[in-house]
């Protein structure tokens, strides 16, 4: 392994010398480029996470919808459109991606489309109000979500082609840390300069800053050195083929079920934010700051810790994330019963912090696991089919939890905690990956 370029030398610290045995699984022309490729992917994904933070439907976009006077009913569509919209199209997109010998350009195209969508969102924020603004923001979010599906398919594939097993978890982990630094910076700015009332112009400028972050990410990712693979001109799997893959591959099927049960860490934070708002907490941009800061702190702590743990056993990380999120939710529900504690502002931000930490573990664990259990185009299929299946399951889980929330937010949280505990058992049944057994 050579590290002649300063950028390569800086990121060679991501890798350990005893991991060079994994280089034999990579194309010969990229083996000397591994440190640089790792660093470029870390930087590009960190910049992407800055954009994700600014269009986070659980926090920033919820505040934005209130600022433009959108109907409350539209707020409930933010998370399903953002998450399911980025997952459902993936199985259909795989045949087109597999026809490309170099897959990094798919990620670049997705990043450019996301930047355009965020600019459209900023224009709607600055020029529209009420229902029209809400609908325009949701439409732009839908475009962003579909573009995100392109980047999601390509990112795992490019990672598998350019970074050896045993180091991929750290690439995801360091990218999470980069996003965490940005989250803390933005959150502190919101806390320090935000007021109880925030104008739409402020949100528009914030969104434009997110678009710039995506454009910078595209410029960095385009410089990743990827060896051309064999372009597959086949039509790929239709929906029926995806179902056959789920039926025939027991390990993959259990992974999809386990990943679905990991949703406890993704679906519970909005309910915590809702309870914080209902408790009388500051609902302006200043009140949003602690939650954004919590996300950043969780990323800084979890990125490196979860990344290294995922390289040792991504299956175990999935177990810990599901179990930890469930335990946090149950403890939170218990503390809400104590009136003196329930009135404390730190309870909500602290719970959000812990759930965000668990969520980073869930994301890093399942991303590393799906990359390590497959090779080549099989990896592309695994990522796309699992994400499309998750889109359906997310809509179903979101509908169930939303229905439960009409009875009481606490009931929805308890239901999600029970699903997370089940996820521990399913994750435990998964086999370890080859990277773990080495």
PyMOL commands that set and color helices and strands:
alter all, ss='L'
color gray80, all
select helices_A, chain A and resi 6-14+17-25+28-54+60-67+72-75+78-87+90-98+104-127+130-162+168-193+200-221+239-248+250-261+264-278+285-336+339-342+345-372+376-407+409-428+434-437
alter helices_A, ss='H'
color red, helices_A
deselect
rebuild
show_as cartoon
